[in-house]
């Protein structure tokens, strides 16, 4: 493994650090997928986003980009999934909000 490898550890630590101070109440879950040349995270939100919440996700993306070198594309997608609707995502979770059990 070379020093410039996009590793699971580097991706997770980068995203978790970038989320510090940027998590907002409507954020339900953040998942991530990556390859040797890209990192993409998916932000699942509850309800319509306020402009400042969209700005927080943009800041997270910028912070993650700062951790990687040129040639690694950083992208994100905002997915609206209102509670109590279950999030169906098989990617690795980086953040998960505690929610009431839909089953009671």
Secondary structure, DSSP 8 states (H G I E B T S, - for coil): --TT---HHHHHHHHHHHHTTT--TTEEEEEEEE-SSEEEEEEEESS---HHHHHHHHHHHHHHHHHS-TT-EEEEEEEE--TTS-----SEEEEE-----TT-
